Amino acid sequence: MVEAFIALGGNVGDVRAVFDRAVAMLCDGKLVTLRARSADYRTPPWGVVEQPPFINAVIAVDTTLDPHDLLKRAKECEQALGRHRERERRWGPRAIDIDLLAYDDLVLIDGDLILPHPHLVERAFVLVPMAEIAPDWLIDGVTVRDALARVEATGIEKLPPR
């Protein structure tokens, strides 16, 4: 088993309910087991700013899947939950976005997968929830906590439990 971190995001529909469904689909307790789940956070849009705020969260999982199979599983979950990337505007509105952030301490640059996620240390909407569940996790020699201290996190709001 290895530990992996997965980001969840969305800003269309009942995103928090979709997160619950996504986590249940991803984490079957056999190939992928949930270790921790951050709170949900309301975050300003990133990339395309003229759209509703997003909800973001991060989960930590234990998995026996290799990184490509874990990514494939995440993309299958997105599709099952109604996401069709080919019809979307890049960084635009969406019901669900599932990204593989890190897979143990693996560094991988591949055609369809880069680990750790290439923009992880630049995005407060990922670092804030990740810092809640893994503040001491190292990304390129920097802890999540320290990476978060280097980015602007204004406008990110922790949501109450449902």
LOTOR-621235 format. One record per residue: x, y, z of N, C-alpha, C, O in turn. Coordinates in pm, whole numbers, plus 32768, in hexadecimal, padded with zeros to 4 digits. Example, Ala and Ser with C-alpha at 12.3 -4.5 7.8 and 13.67 -1.06 7.14 Angstrom:
residues 2
(rec (8527, 7DC7, 830C), (84CE, 7E3E, 830C), (8528, 7EB6, 830C), (8590, 7EB4, 834E))
(rec (8505, 7F1F, 82C4), (8557, 7F96, 82CA), (850A, 8003, 8313), (853D, 8072, 8324))
This chain:
residues 162
(rec (8053, 7F89, 8000), (8000, 8000, 8000), (8057, 807D, 8000), (80C0, 8083, 8041))
(rec (802A, 80DF, 7FB5), (806B, 8161, 7FB7), (8003, 81CA, 7FDB), (7F8A, 81B4, 7FCB))
(rec (8032, 823C, 800B), (7FD8, 82AB, 8029), (7FD4, 830A, 7FB3), (803B, 832B, 7F77))
(rec (7F5C, 8336, 7F92), (7F4A, 8396, 7F26), (7EEB, 8404, 7F56), (7E9B, 83F0, 7FB1))
(rec (7EF8, 8477, 7F16), (7EA1, 84E9, 7F34), (7E55, 850E, 7EB7), (7E8D, 8515, 7E49))
(rec (7DD3, 8527, 7EC9), (7D79, 8544, 7E5A), (7D2B, 85C2, 7E7B), (7CF5, 85D0, 7EE9))
(rec (7D25, 861E, 7E1B), (7CD9, 869A, 7E2B), (7C50, 868B, 7DEB), (7C40, 864D, 7D81))
(rec (7BED, 86C6, 7E2D), (7B65, 86CA, 7DFA), (7B3D, 875D, 7DED), (7B5A, 87AD, 7E45))
(rec (7AFC, 877F, 7D7F), (7ACE, 8807, 7D6D), (7A53, 880B, 7D15), (7A38, 87AE, 7CC8))
(rec (7A08, 8876, 7D21), (7993, 8889, 7CCC), (7949, 8907, 7CF2), (795B, 893C, 7D60))
(rec (78F4, 8938, 7C95), (78A7, 89B0, 7CB3), (781F, 89B1, 7C6D), (77E2, 8A1B, 7C5C))
(rec (77EE, 893C, 7C45), (776C, 8932, 7C03), (7718, 88CB, 7C4E), (7744, 885B, 7C64))
(rec (769F, 88F2, 7C75), (7645, 8895, 7CB9), (7668, 8883, 7D4C), (76AA, 88D8, 7D87))
(rec (763C, 8814, 7D86), (7657, 87F4, 7E13), (76DF, 87B0, 7E1D), (76E9, 8736, 7E29))
(rec (7747, 8802, 7E17), (77D0, 87D0, 7E10), (77F2, 8776, 7E87), (7833, 870F, 7E75))
(rec (77C6, 879B, 7EFD), (77E9, 874B, 7F73), (77AB, 86C0, 7F6C), (77EA, 865F, 7F97))
(rec (7733, 86B4, 7F38), (76F6, 8631, 7F25), (7742, 85E2, 7EBB), (7754, 8569, 7EC8))
(rec (776F, 8626, 7E52), (77BE, 85E5, 7DEB), (7843, 85B4, 7E26), (7871, 8548, 7E03))
(rec (7880, 8604, 7E7D), (78FC, 85D7, 7EC1), (78E3, 8555, 7F0D), (7933, 84F8, 7F04))
(rec (7874, 854E, 7F57), (7856, 84D5, 7FA2), (784D, 845D, 7F45), (7882, 83F2, 7F63))
(rec (780A, 846F, 7ED4), (77FE, 8403, 7E73), (7886, 83DF, 7E37), (78A5, 8369, 7E25))
(rec (78D7, 8444, 7E18), (795A, 842D, 7DDD), (79B4, 83DE, 7E3D), (79F6, 837F, 7E14))
(rec (79B5, 8405, 7EBB), (7A08, 83BF, 7F1E), (79D9, 832E, 7F2C), (7A2C, 82D3, 7F34))
(rec (7957, 8318, 7F2F), (7921, 8290, 7F38), (7947, 823D, 7EBE), (7966, 81C7, 7ECB))
(rec (7945, 8279, 7E48), (796A, 8232, 7DCE), (79FF, 8213, 7DC9), (7A28, 81A7, 7DA0))
(rec (7A50, 8274, 7DF2), (7AE2, 8262, 7DEF), (7B12, 81FD, 7E56), (7B68, 81AA, 7E39))
(rec (7ADA, 8205, 7ECD), (7B0E, 81BA, 7F40), (7AB7, 8140, 7F5A), (7A54, 8146, 7FA3))
(rec (7ADD, 80D2, 7F1D), (7A90, 8056, 7F2A), (7AB9, 8003, 7FA4), (7A7A, 7F9E, 7FC1))
(rec (7B22, 802E, 7FEA), (7B50, 7FE3, 805F), (7BA8, 7F6D, 803C), (7BDA, 7F29, 8096))
(rec (7BBC, 7F53, 7FBD), (7C12, 7EE4, 7F91), (7C8D, 7F1B, 7F48), (7CFD, 7F13, 7F79))
(rec (7C75, 7F53, 7ED2), (7CE3, 7F8B, 7E84), (7D07, 8018, 7EB0), (7D79, 8044, 7EA3))
(rec (7CA4, 805F, 7EE5), (7CB8, 80E8, 7F14), (7C6C, 80F8, 7F98), (7BF3, 80E1, 7F9E))
(rec (7CB4, 811E, 8002), (7C79, 8130, 8086), (7C8C, 81BF, 80B4), (7CFA, 81F5, 80AF))
(rec (7C1F, 81FC, 80E0), (7C26, 8286, 8111), (7C71, 828A, 8195), (7C51, 8240, 81F2))
(rec (7CD7, 82E1, 819E), (7D22, 82F6, 821A), (7CF3, 8374, 8262), (7CE3, 8375, 82DC))
(rec (7CDD, 83DE, 8214), (7CB5, 845F, 824F), (7C6F, 84B1, 81E4), (7C88, 84A4, 816D))
(rec (7C14, 8507, 8214), (7BCE, 8563, 81BB), (7BCD, 85EC, 81FE), (7BA7, 85F9, 8272))
(rec (7BF6, 864F, 81B4), (7BF3, 86D7, 81EA), (7B63, 8708, 81F1), (7B06, 86C9, 81BC))
(rec (7B53, 8777, 8233), (7AD4, 87C0, 822B), (7AC4, 87F1, 819C), (7B22, 87ED, 814D))
(rec (7A4D, 881E, 817C), (7A33, 885E, 80FD), (7A4E, 88F4, 810E), (7A32, 892E, 8177))
(rec (7A85, 8931, 80A5), (7AA8, 89BF, 80A9), (7A6A, 8A07, 8032), (7A71, 89D6, 7FC1))
(rec (7A2F, 8A79, 804B), (7A01, 8AD1, 7FDF), (7A7A, 8B23, 7FB5), (7ABD, 8B60, 8008))
(rec (7A96, 8B24, 7F32), (7B0D, 8B67, 7F00), (7AEC, 8BBE, 7E87), (7A91, 8B9E, 7E3A))
(rec (7B35, 8C2B, 7E77), (7B1F, 8C7E, 7E00), (7B44, 8C2F, 7D83), (7B9C, 8BD9, 7D88))
(rec (7B02, 8C4A, 7D13), (7B27, 8C06, 7C97), (7BB7, 8C26, 7C70), (7BEB, 8C91, 7C90))
(rec (7BF5, 8BC9, 7C2D), (7C80, 8BD6, 7C02), (7C84, 8BBD, 7B6C), (7C3E, 8B64, 7B3B))
(rec (7CD3, 8C06, 7B25), (7CD9, 8BF5, 7A95), (7C72, 8C50, 7A52), (7C93, 8CC0, 7A2A))
(rec (7BF8, 8C20, 7A47), (7B89, 8C71, 7A15), (7B42, 8CA8, 7A91), (7AFF, 8C5D, 7AD7))
(rec (7B51, 8D29, 7AAC), (7B20, 8D60, 7B2A), (7A8D, 8D88, 7B28), (7A51, 8D99, 7B92))
(rec (7A52, 8D97, 7AB3), (79C7, 8DC1, 7AAA), (796B, 8D47, 7AA6), (7933, 8D24, 7A3F))
(rec (795F, 8D08, 7B1B), (790A, 8C93, 7B2F), (78F3, 8C86, 7BC5), (7935, 8CC9, 7C14))
(rec (7895, 8C30, 7BED), (787A, 8C20, 7C7C), (78F4, 8BEB, 7CC8), (794C, 8BAD, 7C8C))
(rec (78F7, 8C03, 7D4C), (7964, 8BCB, 7D9D), (7962, 8B33, 7D95), (78FD, 8AF5, 7D75))
(rec (79D4, 8AF9, 7DB2), (79E2, 8A68, 7DB3), (79D8, 8A34, 7E42), (79E6, 8A7E, 7EA3))
(rec (79BF, 89B5, 7E4B), (79D0, 896A, 7EC8), (7A45, 890C, 7EAD), (7A4A, 88CB, 7E45))
(rec (7AA3, 8906, 7F0B), (7B19, 88B0, 7EFC), (7B2F, 885F, 7F7A), (7B0C, 888A, 7FE8))
(rec (7B68, 87E9, 7F69), (7B8E, 8791, 7FD7), (7C01, 8739, 7FA7), (7C1D, 8730, 7F2F))
(rec (7C43, 86F9, 8006), (7CAE, 869A, 7FE6), (7C98, 861E, 8039), (7C72, 8625, 80AE))
(rec (7CB0, 85AB, 7FFB), (7CAC, 852C, 8045), (7D35, 84EA, 803E), (7D7E, 84F8, 7FDC))
(rec (7D54, 84A0, 80A7), (7DCA, 844A, 80AB), (7D97, 83BB, 80A4), (7D3A, 8396, 80EB))
(rec (7DD5, 836C, 804E), (7DAC, 82E1, 803E), (7E25, 8285, 8045), (7E95, 82AE, 802A))
(rec (7E0A, 820A, 806A), (7E6A, 819D, 8059), (7E3C, 814F, 7FE0), (7DC4, 8135, 7FD2))
(rec (7E99, 8129, 7F89), (7E71, 80E2, 7F11), (7ED8, 807A, 7EE6), (7F4F, 8087, 7F00))
(rec (7EA5, 8014, 7EA4), (7EFB, 7FB0, 7E64), (7F01, 7FCA, 7DCE), (7F4C, 7F87, 7D87))
(rec (7EB4, 802A, 7D9D), (7EB7, 804C, 7D0F), (7F36, 8098, 7CEF), (7F69, 80E4, 7D41))
(rec (7F6A, 8083, 7C77), (7FDB, 80D6, 7C4D), (7FA5, 8161, 7C2A), (7F2C, 8170, 7C1C))
(rec (7FFB, 81C4, 7C1C), (7FC9, 824D, 7C0A), (7F73, 825F, 7B8D), (7F11, 82AA, 7B91))
(rec (7F94, 821B, 7B20), (7F43, 8228, 7AA7), (7EB7, 81EB, 7ABA), (7E54, 8223, 7A8B))
(rec (7EB1, 817A, 7B00), (7E2E, 813D, 7B19), (7DDC, 8190, 7B7A), (7D61, 8196, 7B6E))
(rec (7E1D, 81D0, 7BDB), (7DD6, 8227, 7C37), (7D9F, 82A1, 7BED), (7D2D, 82CA, 7C05))
(rec (7DEE, 82DA, 7B94), (7DBF, 834A, 7B42), (7D4A, 831E, 7AEA), (7CE7, 8365, 7ADD))
(rec (7D56, 82A9, 7AAE), (7CEA, 8275, 7A59), (7C69, 8266, 7AAA), (7BFD, 828A, 7A7B))
(rec (7C76, 8230, 7B23), (7C01, 8221, 7B7B), (7BC3, 82A9, 7B9A), (7B48, 82B7, 7B9A))
(rec (7C16, 830E, 7BB4), (7BE3, 8395, 7BD2), (7B98, 83CD, 7B5A), (7B2D, 8407, 7B6A))
(rec (7BCF, 83BD, 7AE3), (7B8E, 83F2, 7A6B), (7B0C, 83A7, 7A4E), (7AAB, 83E3, 7A20))
(rec (7B08, 8325, 7A69), (7A8B, 82D9, 7A59), (7A21, 830A, 7ABB), (79AB, 8312, 7A97))
(rec (7A4A, 832B, 7B35), (79EC, 8363, 7B97), (79B6, 83E9, 7B67), (793E, 8402, 7B70))
(rec (7A0E, 843E, 7B33), (79E1, 84BF, 7AFE), (7975, 84AB, 7A94), (790C, 84EA, 7A97))
(rec (7991, 8451, 7A37), (7931, 843A, 79CB), (78AE, 8403, 7A01), (7842, 842E, 79D6))
(rec (78B5, 83A5, 7A5E), (783C, 836B, 7A98), (77EA, 83D4, 7AE1), (7770, 83C6, 7AEF))
(rec (782D, 843D, 7B11), (77E8, 84A8, 7B59), (77C2, 851D, 7AFE), (7798, 8586, 7B2D))
(rec (77D0, 8509, 7A7B), (779E, 856A, 7A1C), (7802, 85CA, 79DF), (77DC, 8627, 7998))
(rec (7882, 85B5, 79F9), (78E5, 860F, 79BE), (790F, 85DC, 7935), (792C, 8565, 7922))
(rec (7913, 8638, 78D6), (7941, 8619, 784F), (79A5, 8685, 7828), (7980, 86EE, 77F2))
(rec (7A25, 866C, 7843), (7A8E, 86CF, 782F), (7A90, 8709, 77A2), (7AAE, 877F, 778F))
(rec (7A71, 86B5, 773F), (7A78, 86E2, 76B4), (7A10, 874E, 7694), (7A1F, 8794, 762F))
(rec (79AA, 875D, 76E6), (7941, 87C3, 76CF), (7955, 8840, 7724), (7907, 889E, 7719))
(rec (79BC, 8842, 7777), (79CD, 88AF, 77D8), (7A34, 8915, 77AA), (7A8D, 88FA, 7759))
(rec (7A24, 898A, 77E2), (7A89, 89F2, 77D5), (7AF5, 89D6, 783C), (7AD6, 89B9, 78AF))
(rec (7B73, 89DF, 7815), (7BE1, 89C8, 7873), (7BD3, 8A27, 78EA), (7BC3, 8AA0, 78D8))
(rec (7BDA, 89F1, 7963), (7BCE, 8A38, 79E2), (7B45, 8A77, 79F5), (7B33, 8ACF, 7A49))
(rec (7AE3, 8A4B, 79A6), (7A5D, 8A80, 79AF), (7A07, 8A34, 7A13), (7A3A, 89DE, 7A5B))
(rec (7986, 8A53, 7A18), (7929, 8A12, 7A75), (7921, 897B, 7A5E), (7929, 894A, 79ED))
(rec (7912, 8932, 7ACE), (7904, 88A0, 7AC5), (78CD, 886A, 7B48), (78E0, 88A5, 7BB3))
(rec (7888, 87FA, 7B3D), (784E, 87BA, 7BB3), (78B8, 8773, 7C06), (78AE, 876D, 7C80))
(rec (791E, 873C, 7BC2), (7985, 86EF, 7C0A), (7A08, 86F4, 7BBD), (7A0B, 86ED, 7B42))
(rec (7A72, 8701, 7C07), (7AF9, 86F7, 7BD1), (7B46, 86A3, 7C37), (7B48, 86C3, 7CAD))
(rec (7B84, 8639, 7C08), (7BD1, 85E1, 7C60), (7C5F, 85DB, 7C2A), (7C75, 85B1, 7BB8))
(rec (7CBF, 8607, 7C7B), (7D4B, 860A, 7C51), (7DA2, 85BA, 7CB1), (7D93, 85C4, 7D2B))
(rec (7DFB, 856C, 7C79), (7E5F, 8525, 7CC8), (7ECF, 8587, 7CE6), (7F12, 85B8, 7C8B))
(rec (7EE3, 85A3, 7D66), (7F46, 8607, 7D91), (7FCF, 85CB, 7DA9), (8034, 8600, 7D7D))
(rec (7FD0, 855B, 7DF1), (804F, 851B, 7E16), (8036, 8487, 7E2A), (7FCA, 845D, 7E53))
(rec (809B, 843A, 7E0D), (8095, 83A8, 7E1A), (8114, 837F, 7E62), (817F, 8372, 7E26))
(rec (8106, 836B, 7EE7), (8179, 8351, 7F3B), (81DF, 83C0, 7F21), (81B8, 8434, 7F18))
(rec (825E, 83A1, 7F14), (82BF, 8409, 7EF4), (82F0, 83FC, 7E63), (835D, 8429, 7E41))
(rec (829D, 83BF, 7E11), (82BF, 83A8, 7D85), (82C8, 842C, 7D38), (8271, 8482, 7D44))
(rec (8331, 843A, 7CE9), (833E, 84A6, 7C8A), (8331, 8467, 7C01), (837E, 840E, 7BDC))
(rec (82CE, 8495, 7BB4), (82AE, 8458, 7B34), (828A, 84C4, 7AD0), (8239, 851C, 7AEC))
(rec (82C7, 84BC, 7A5B), (82A1, 8514, 79ED), (8282, 84B8, 7978), (82DB, 8478, 793F))
(rec (8202, 84B3, 7957), (81D1, 8457, 78F2), (8171, 84A5, 789A), (8148, 8513, 78BE))
(rec (814D, 846F, 7829), (80F4, 84B5, 77CC), (8073, 84E5, 780A), (8047, 8554, 77EE))
(rec (8034, 8492, 785D), (7FB1, 84B7, 7895), (7FB3, 84C9, 792C), (7F4B, 84DC, 796A))
(rec (8029, 84C3, 7968), (8031, 84CC, 79FA), (80B7, 8506, 7A25), (8122, 84D8, 79FD))
(rec (80AE, 856E, 7A79), (8125, 85A8, 7AB7), (810E, 85A6, 7B4D), (80A8, 85D6, 7B7E))
(rec (816E, 856D, 7B95), (8165, 8564, 7C27), (81E6, 8595, 7C66), (8252, 8577, 7C33))
(rec (81DE, 85E0, 7CD4), (8162, 8618, 7D08), (8123, 8676, 7CA1), (8164, 86A1, 7C42))
(rec (80A3, 8694, 7CB6), (8059, 86EA, 7C5A), (80AC, 8768, 7C41), (80DB, 87A6, 7CA0))
(rec (80BE, 878F, 7BC2), (811B, 87FC, 7BA3), (80F7, 8884, 7BDD), (814E, 88DA, 7BEA))
(rec (8079, 889B, 7C01), (8052, 891E, 7C36), (802A, 8919, 7CCA), (7FF5, 8979, 7D00))
(rec (8044, 88AA, 7D09), (801A, 8894, 7D93), (8049, 8904, 7DF0), (7FF9, 8939, 7E3C))
(rec (80C7, 8928, 7DEB), (80FC, 898A, 7E4B), (80D5, 8A1A, 7E29), (80F7, 8A76, 7E74))
(rec (808D, 8A2E, 7DB9), (8063, 8AB5, 7D92), (7FD1, 8ACF, 7DB6), (7FA4, 8B42, 7DAF))
(rec (7F86, 8A6A, 7DDB), (7EF5, 8A76, 7DE5), (7EC4, 8A69, 7E75), (7EC0, 89FC, 7EAD))
(rec (7EA0, 8ADA, 7EAE), (7E6F, 8ADB, 7F38), (7DF1, 8A87, 7F46), (7DDC, 8A4B, 7FB0))
(rec (7D9E, 8A80, 7EDF), (7D21, 8A33, 7EE8), (7D3C, 899D, 7EF9), (7CE3, 8953, 7F20))
(rec (7DB5, 8972, 7EDB), (7DDD, 88E7, 7EF5), (7E2E, 88DF, 7F76), (7E1B, 8884, 7FC6))
(rec (7E88, 893D, 7F8A), (7EE0, 8939, 7FFF), (7E95, 894A, 8083), (7EB9, 890B, 80E6))
(rec (7E2D, 899E, 8086), (7DE3, 89B3, 8104), (7DA5, 8930, 8134), (7DBD, 8909, 81A6))
(rec (7D55, 88E9, 80E2), (7D1E, 886B, 8114), (7D88, 87FF, 8129), (7D7C, 87AD, 8184))
(rec (7DF0, 87FF, 80D8), (7E5A, 879B, 80EA), (7EA4, 87B3, 816D), (7ECA, 8754, 81B2))
(rec (7EBA, 8832, 8190), (7EFE, 8853, 820D), (7EAE, 8826, 8286), (7EE7, 880A, 82EF))
(rec (7E2C, 881F, 8278), (7DD8, 87EF, 82E5), (7DF3, 875C, 8306), (7DF2, 8735, 837B))
(rec (7E0A, 870B, 829F), (7E1A, 867A, 82B6), (7EAB, 8649, 82AC), (7ECA, 85DB, 82DB))
(rec (7F05, 8699, 826F), (7F8F, 866D, 825F), (7FEF, 86E4, 825C), (8034, 86FA, 81F9))
(rec (7FF4, 8732, 82C8), (8046, 87AC, 82C6), (80DB, 8791, 82B6), (8124, 87E8, 8284))
(rec (810A, 871D, 82DD), (8199, 86FF, 82D7), (81C2, 86AE, 825C), (8236, 8687, 824F))
(rec (8161, 8693, 8203), (8180, 864A, 8188), (81E3, 869C, 8137), (81D2, 8715, 8128))
(rec (8249, 865B, 8102), (82AF, 86A1, 80B4), (828F, 869F, 801F), (826F, 8636, 7FE6))
(rec (8297, 8714, 7FE2), (8287, 8723, 7F51), (8305, 8769, 7F1F), (831D, 87DE, 7F3E))
(rec (8355, 8721, 7ED4), (83D3, 875A, 7EA2), (8426, 8796, 7F14), (8462, 8800, 7F04))
(rec (842A, 8751, 7F87), (847B, 877C, 7FF8), (843E, 87E7, 804F), (8480, 8817, 80AC))
(rec (83C2, 880F, 8033), (837E, 8877, 8081), (8300, 883B, 80BE), (82B7, 87F2, 807A))
(rec (82E6, 8857, 813D), (826B, 8824, 817A), (81F3, 886E, 8140), (81FE, 88DF, 8110))
(rec (8181, 882C, 8146), (8104, 886A, 811B), (80EE, 88EB, 816A), (80C6, 8951, 8131))
(rec (8107, 88E6, 81EC), (80F6, 895D, 8242), (814A, 89D2, 820F), (811A, 8A43, 8206))
(rec (81C9, 89B7, 81EF), (8221, 8A22, 81C0), (81F9, 8A53, 8134), (8202, 8ACA, 8117))
(rec (81CF, 89F7, 80DF), (81A0, 8A1F, 8059), (8126, 8A7A, 8065), (811B, 8ADD, 801E))
(rec (80CC, 8A58, 80C1), (8055, 8AAA, 80D6), (807A, 8B35, 8107), (803A, 8B97, 80DF))
(rec (80DF, 8B40, 815A), (8109, 8BC2, 818E), (813E, 8C1E, 811F), (8147, 8C97, 8132))
(rec (8160, 8BE5, 80AE), (819A, 8C33, 803E), (8132, 8C63, 7FD9), (8154, 8CAE, 7F7D))
(rec (80B5, 8C38, 7FE7), (804F, 8C5E, 7F84), (7FE2, 8CB2, 7FC5), (7FD0, 8CB0, 803E))
(rec (7F9A, 8CFA, 7F74), (7F2B, 8D4E, 7FA2), (7EAF, 8CF6, 7FB4), (7E84, 8CB4, 7F56))
(rec (7E77, 8CF6, 802B), (7E02, 8CA2, 8049), (7D86, 8CF6, 806C), (7D27, 8CC2, 80A6))
(rec (7D88, 8D75, 8048), (7D17, 8DCC, 8064), (7C9A, 8D98, 801F), (7C9F, 8D6E, 7FAB))
(rec (7C2B, 8D9D, 8066), (7BAB, 8D76, 802B), (7B89, 8CE4, 803B), (7B1C, 8CBA, 8012))
(rec (7BE2, 8C95, 8074), (7BC5, 8C07, 8089), (7B80, 8BF8, 8111), (7BB1, 8C28, 8177))
(rec (7B0D, 8BB6, 810F), (7ABB, 8BAB, 8186), (7A9A, 8B18, 81A3), (7A63, 8AD1, 814E))
(rec (7ABC, 8AEC, 821C), (7A99, 8A64, 8246), (7A02, 8A5D, 825B), (79C8, 8AB1, 82A0))
(rec (79C4, 89F8, 8220), (7934, 89E9, 822D), (7912, 8991, 82A4), (795E, 8937, 82C5))
(rec (78A1, 89A9, 82E5), (787A, 8954, 8356), (7858, 88C7, 8324), (7835, 88B5, 82B0))
(rec (7861, 8865, 837D), (7839, 87DD, 8356), (77A8, 87DC, 832B), (7758, 8830, 8355))
(rec (7786, 877C, 82D7), (76FA, 876D, 82A9), (76AC, 8718, 8307), (7636, 8700, 82F0))
